[in-house]
Amino acid sequence: MKKFYGIAGENARFVGLLNVFLPMFVAIFIAGYIIGVATPGRTLSTTIIGILLLCLALAFGISIVLSKKKLSLYYKGAKGEEDVAAELTKLSNDYVVFNDFAPGKSNIFKPQENIDHIVVGPSGIFIIETKNWSADISLDKGQILYDGQKPNTPPLQQARELTKLTKDWLEDQLVEDVDLTCHPVVCFASNQIKDSNIYVSGVQVCNLTALKDCIENALVIPIDEDLLKRVIKCFADYFDNA
């Protein structure tokens, strides 16, 4: 069986491009529709057409500039996921890694929830949410702060929700009544957190440099070998049939 499945960072790049370019194409379509309604049956002069095209090109250019920062954030996140995937290659051959797992339903307006990495091995099932933040990261009252502020999407809450989503999906796939334990992990690819490996509000929080140790030496009850094989097969089948 393969040791690695999926492409790290693929979803982040796709969602970034979708968020940037979809609004532009919608705006161009609406502009074209409005022009068509405003000038029914009329032939526009070359000058008018040129002015309209120039305005559209200008609007498109402004949108590109305004969206550049947003797109760079998605690509930065993708780079963090690639760094984590590279670190996971250092795990022993007893572990299998699944990158970019998205079990939910989605459409063009609502991308499905995406789990950056899943690691399955003798020490358990680990659901890893990657953050590639470059700001000052601190802990306060069981929360992770970004430059002293609570982020719009709290990482610990996000990790717990994604872990529950994965656990529910996996138990559905296994059919029989199995009580699985999945361990949420938030990994800072930028190594910005002062305590390199700590446990906060039910979530393991670590720097990239401590990730391997966090997984291989987790203080948990080892997963049954037969159940371990079935869990790996569930994820492998999902990726093979994607």
N, C-alpha and C positions, 0 to 999 in steps of 0.2 A: 504494500500500500504506500501511496505517496506520503511525504511528510508535510508538504505545503500545498494549500489550495487557495485559489483566488489571487487577485492582484491588489496589493496594498495601495491605498490612495486613489484608486480608480473612481470610486463613487464621489469623493470630494472634488475631483477635477470635473467630473460630469455635471454635478450640481452647481459648481461655480460657473461653468460656461452657460448652463441653462438659465441661471439667475441673471446673468449679464445680458445675454443676447435675446432671450425670449421677449422681454419687454420692448426691446428695440424693434423687433419684427412686428409685434402687435401694434406699436405706434405707427410704423410705416403703413401697415395695412389700413388702420383707421384713417390716417391722413389721405390715403388714396381713395378710400370710400367717401370721405367728406367732399373731396374735390369732385368725384364723380357725381354726387348728389347735387352739389352746388352749381355744376355746369352741365346739366343734362342736354344731350344732343348738340352741344357746342364744340367746335373745333378750336382748341387753344393755339395761340400763335407760338412760334418758336421761342420768342423772347419770354413769354409767360411760362412755358414749359421749362426753359432754362433756369428761370428764377425759382420755380417750385423745386426743381431737382437740387439747386444750390442750397435752398433752405433745408431740404431733407438731409442732404449731405452734412450740412452744418450741425443739424440736430443730432445726427448719427455720431458725428465726431465728438460733440459735447458729451453725449451719453457714454462713449468709450472712455473719455478722460475721467468722468465721474465714477465709472464702474471699475476702473483700473485697480483702485485700492481694495475694493470688495473682492475682485477676482484674485488678487495677490494673497489675500487672507485664506481663501480656499486652497490655493496652491501651497501656501505655507503649511496648512493642515495636512495636505497630501504628503508633503515632504516629511513631516513628523511621523506619519503612518509608515512611510517607507523605512525610516530609521528604526522604528520599533520592529518592523518585520525583519530587518537585517539583524537586529539584536536577538530575535527569537530563533534565528538559525543556529545560535550557540547552544540551544537546549539539546539534551541528549536525544538519541533516536527513539526513546520511549514516548516522545511527545509528538503530537500532530497539530499543525497550525492552520487555521482557517481565516483568511483575510476578506474583509468586505462582505460580511454576511448580512443579507437583507431578507428576513422571512415574511414581512408584511406585504400588504397590497399597496399599490401606488398608481398614480396617474401623473400626467404632465404638470399638473398644478400642485400636487402633493407627493413629493418623493417619499418612498418607503423608508421606515426607520432603518438605520444602518449601524451594524456593530463592526467596529474597526478590526478587531482581532478576537478570535476564540482559540484558546489553547486547551487541548485535552491530553491528559497523561496520568501517570500513577498517582500524582498528588492532587488530582481533581480536575474540575472544569473551570476555566478562568475566562471571564468576559472582560476584555480590555478596551477602555475608552482612552484614546490618545489625545493629548493636548500639547501643542507646540507653541506655548506662550513665551514671549520674550520679556514681559513685564515682571515686576516684583510680585512674587507669589507668597502668600502667608496664610496661616490658619487662625481662625478666631471663632470660638464657641461652636466648634464642630462644622465650620464652613470654610471653604477655600475662597480667598479673596484675591482679586486681580488689581494690583496697584491700590490696595486698601479698600476696593469696592467689590460688592457682590456682583458677579457676572450675570448677564441676562439669562444664561442657561447654566445653573449651578452644576458643576461637574459631578459631585457626589450623588445628587438626585438623578442626574442623567444616567450615571453608571448603574444605579439600583434599578431604574426603570428598564433599561436595556437588558439587564440581567434577568429580570422577571419575564420580559418578552421572549428571550431565548429559552429560558427554563420552560415556559408554557408551551412553546413550539416543540421543544424536544420531547416533553412528556406526551404530547399529542402524537408524535411520530412513533414513540415506543409502544403506544396503545395500552399495554398493561399498566396497572397502578404501581408506579415507581416514584418514590420520593427522592428527587435529585437535589443535590446541593451545588449551586453554581456560585462562584466567588467573583464579585465585582472588583475591578482594578482600574484605577486612574493612573496612567503613566505620563509623566512629563518628559517628552522627548528632548526638551531644551535643558533638562537637568537644573531647573530653576528653583526647585523646592529645597529648603534648607535641610530638613530631615529626609534623608534619601529613601527611607522605607518605613512608613508608619501606618497604623490602622485608625481610620477616622469614620465614625458614624456608620459602621458596617461595611466600609469600603477600604481596600488596601490602596494606599497612595504611595507611589514611588517614582524616583527618577529613572531615566533610561538605563543608567549604569547599574541600578539595583534590580532591574526587572528579572533577570535570569534567576537570581537568588530568591527573589520574592515568590517565584513559581515553584522552583525545584525544592525549596526548603520550607514550603508553606506548612504551618502547624494545623493540619486538618487530618481527618480520618481518610486514609487512602480509599480510592474507589475500587469496587469489586472488579476483577479482571474481565469477567464475562460482560458485565454491564458496560465497562469501559470500551470493549470492542463494539458493542451495539451502538453506543453513543457516537463513536468515531464513524461507524458505517452510516448513521443517519445524516451527519454533516457531509460526509463524502458523497453520498447519493445526491444530496441537494446540489452540490457544486458540479457533479458529473452531469446532472440533468438540466442545469441552468442554461 
